[in-house]
């Protein structure tokens, strides 16, 4: 029997690869005026021409990463493995008609051996940007790190531990989402995102999503953000759903976040906590938590062939199971320098130091090259 879903997915992937490859040679022309320079991979930031019908946009990103210091253990399951830093992202979007757009995003990762359609959704502007209905597969609206996890927008090479060991990596899911921006107090705004999706099918983290749709329960959640002052935003997120086949055990996530950005300076942080119900014979219910703080500053030197230089620092901490003392508890410090000679190229250097309670970890260093079009 023909697997129509698999056939459609493979066909979509093939078309994206071919079109994006052809489009790479025109990267200095296509989208130069209508795409936000800081955000290629968010449909909300793509400025589609109006009312030009079915005029698609194609963008992509190639990331190649390798270690440059001792201490890399290939048996590790975190985000610091070399092949996790080597991937291709292909993005396509089109405005079908005024108020209705479509976007899809394909990631080819783990040394170009694993592919996944992370987004494939329709957006309908019910009431301008104040109320938008999204249908399909999309990034689950929890926290703010998901908005910059792609290599183009991530200021460091790897991701914070809480974003891969509590939240299961790049968490995209199928369902419905309602989101929008509402005017708030003096030149500020209120952002809301609410979603109903299939949900996760396991509490195991380590970057795996476990999106098998193994039961009929719907995962509900979202994020509410308030820009209390210009350039300063705080937010809260929540998600809940039953993950087991028999719909007996629930998994909840709660998070708070803050972001301040002015000029070349940025500081952001998140705290995430999760409660997992589990049968007594499997160890019983448990909590897990983690947080990170990241700061960066971007310089714009008056130097030929240098668009910007950015320095970044981050501290993160994670406790994956409160029932097991010190098991898997980890603190990590990462520092990095990004050099961009042009808008389409970024060279990243990162050095990180880990402190795990039950295991000695050596420091690591990475270098990554990003090319985007």
URJOFEN-V482630 format. One record per helix or strand. SS is the DSSP state (H for helix, E for strand). FROM is the first residue (numbers start at 0). LEN is the number of residues. If there is no record, write none. Layout:
# URJOFEN-V482630
ss: [SS/SS]
from: [FROM/FROM]
len: [LEN/LEN]
This chain:
# URJOFEN-V482630
ss: [H/E/H/E/E/H/E/E/E/H/E/H/H/E/E/E/E/E/E/H/E/E/E/E/E/E/E/E]
from: [3/34/42/45/56/81/86/99/113/127/130/144/161/171/188/218/231/249/264/279/285/302/305/307/329/344/358/363]
len: [21/1/3/1/11/4/11/10/14/3/9/4/4/12/9/11/11/13/12/3/14/1/1/12/13/12/1/9]
